[in-house]
Amino acid sequence: MDIEAIRKDFPALQQKVYDKPLIYLDNAATSQKPQVVIDRITQYYQRENSNVHRGVHFLSQTATDHYEATRTRVQQLIRAEKLHEVIYTKGTTEGINLVAYSFGEKYVNEGDEIIISQMEHHSNIVPWQMLASRKGATVKVIPMDETGTLDLEAYRKLLSDRTKMVAVTHVSNSLGTINPIQQMVADAHAVGAAVLVDGAQAAPHMQIDVKALDVDFYVFSGHKVFGPTGIGILYGKEKWLTDMPPYMGGGDMIELVRFDKTTYAGLPHKFEAGTPNIADTIALSTALEYVESVGYQAIADYEAELLAYGTEKLRSIDGIKLIGTAEDKASVLSFVMEGIHPYDAGTLLDRMGIAVRTGHHCTQPVMQFFDVPGTIRASFAFYNTKEEIDKLIAGLQKVKEFFV
Ligand code: C6P
């Protein structure tokens, strides 16, 4: 990979903040966008702007073609069997809420159980709690150990014929842990439970194969895969989506509307009410094409190098404790500094031009488990470099000198 050439594709990486070259290490929150993605959005508004699925005129048909072409690209990328198993959402959060509501409405009843894990993002906790309280169901939690690895033995014990859904993250945003999804899916299916995988942090780092994983639902956000905000993907197996009720009512999701009875459109439109986010959906395809041109294997190899390098460097600083040391990890480094609040460290790093995220990262139960108020999190993308990690390490040394 020619990192210098790749970096030139990302205008945001060229800037200075506080007169220092920006070192962007907050990719788990959102990644930067290559110029081709920005250009694609502009092109849509300059020349193609019109509503989709509604007009017979040239612009509407052009927009519809481009908008639907993204679905085909996603289908091919994630190896979904059917095109209509790909549903557009606003992002991961909406995808999970859609499934929790709609799957829950159809399949979850009083006394049923939903299994999540201790390392879930709030987006994969709260919708299930809301469903459980609506239906009189129970949410059970798979525990993890001190390295941030799920206890699969405990998971198997939680599974029973009462389990209707297992909702688990593919990659933890605050620990970096990569969970053994294929195995977890097989275990869940053995008791007849469906599985939703939160792929928000996996999609930027690896090619997702929903067929090989055999997941029932898989969700991710465009903005973390170098695409725009406001567009996400929900993959669902046809057998579930067909029988699940719509999540929202409105235009584009209907077949016939009568005051006495309304019938719904087929998949995928049943789940896509209202004028969608057309420009960003189209530009998501450009983002995915860009990532594919860099190459998933090259990305994985390079990010593994960055992770190993960063881990070793961090370990060399006294008073730093890594949070999340599982064997299988994505390029996320979460840590605390003895005697220094993460927020203070983050604020000083910011003044050096280094963008990290500090706090609970929307995973309060993880912070509770490790008994920390929050962590400092450096999350790498394929455009980051070892030189940037060196600057982070030098920055952390300065933070230490400032406070100690
Ligand atoms: N995590 C982070 O800094 P949305 O906001 O819908 O695009 O994604 C929500 C979400 C769900 N699951 C996981 C594992 C996530 O990491 C996120 C988003 C960001 O870690 C913002 S809190």
Residues whose N, C-alpha, C, O or C-beta is under 5 A from the ligand:
A	BS01	C6P	A28 A29 G91 T92 T93 E94 H121 S123 T169 V171 N173 D198 A200 Q201 S221 H361 C362
